[in-house]
Amino acid sequence: MMYTNIFTKINNLDNLTNSEVKLVKFISDHPEEFVNLKPKEIAAKTYISIPTIYRLINKLGISGINDFKLEIKSALTNKDNANIDDFNFPILPTDSQYEVMLRLKDVYFQTINDTIDLSNPNSLVNATILLEKAKTISIFTSAGNIFFALNFKFQMQEIGIEINVPTEEYSQRLTATNCSDNDLAIVISFGGRGMNAEKICKILKNNNTSILLITSTIPNKLNKYANTTIYMSSYEEHYNKISSFSTRLTLLFILDTLYANYFRRNYDKNYKLKIQKYNALSLK
């Protein structure tokens, strides 16, 4: 199980040198020891150069070794505070009804923390700007994620923003072909699986449509098409699990954050719009 996002980030780095691979293995195997060592000591322990440490930190987008160590410490603390051994099977057949509730609370708690830790402030800013600039917004997803897309559509509709959420495969491709360089496509796919998701991304890219990708930390073929990516907590496996407890929550949290950020940018205007909509709806 991937118990924290900083380790997921490290393990998902591409194009590592042999020295960086050695360093990644040491961090993954001995995180508590790593945070207590100085760069010189780390280099000696792993038989690498000190610049290798800073190159890895730069690849992670972290400002310095102290911040890197703080992220690892935070991740280890979150792991210790979570009472979930397996996010795919978080409940036990011997649990009472109340214990089931407590275990799900731990799943949700860890999922929210992990989603926050995975978030990149620049990506959130870029996503909000893309939403504001878009002439039309379309969401492309499948299965249970469609319900979350429809909820986001409803939230935005309440402040006067219409969003397309095509559900049928043909309708999704047709909507993608009608998108232009003035539009925004939000593509939601946990692992980039399925032929339709990549075909839609290819159509959108060919039309120069901006793509906001919401996906897991697992490297997948959709990343190369995205203008901006927001990462979902990735504890659960795709199929081998009781239910999508964590995946559902991380997606809802991300979409609610996008809506709240959009609302905040023109707070007074959007608040008035929302009240006007409710007043209009209540007219007899």
Secondary structure, DSSP 8 states (H G I E B T S, - for coil): ----HHHHHHHT--S--HHHHHHHHHHHH-HHHHHTS-HHHHHHHHT--HHHHHHHHHHTT-S-HHHHHHHHHHHHHHHHH---S-TTS-S-TT--HHHHHHHHHHHHHHHHHHHHHH--HHHHHHHHHHHHH-SSEEEE--TTHHHHHHHHHHHHHTTT--EE---SHHHHHHHHHH--TT-EEEEE-SS--SHHHHHHHHHHHHTT-EEEEEE-SS--TTGGG-SEEEE----S-SSSSS--HHHHHHHHHHHHHHHHHHHHHTHHHHHHHHHHHHHHHT--
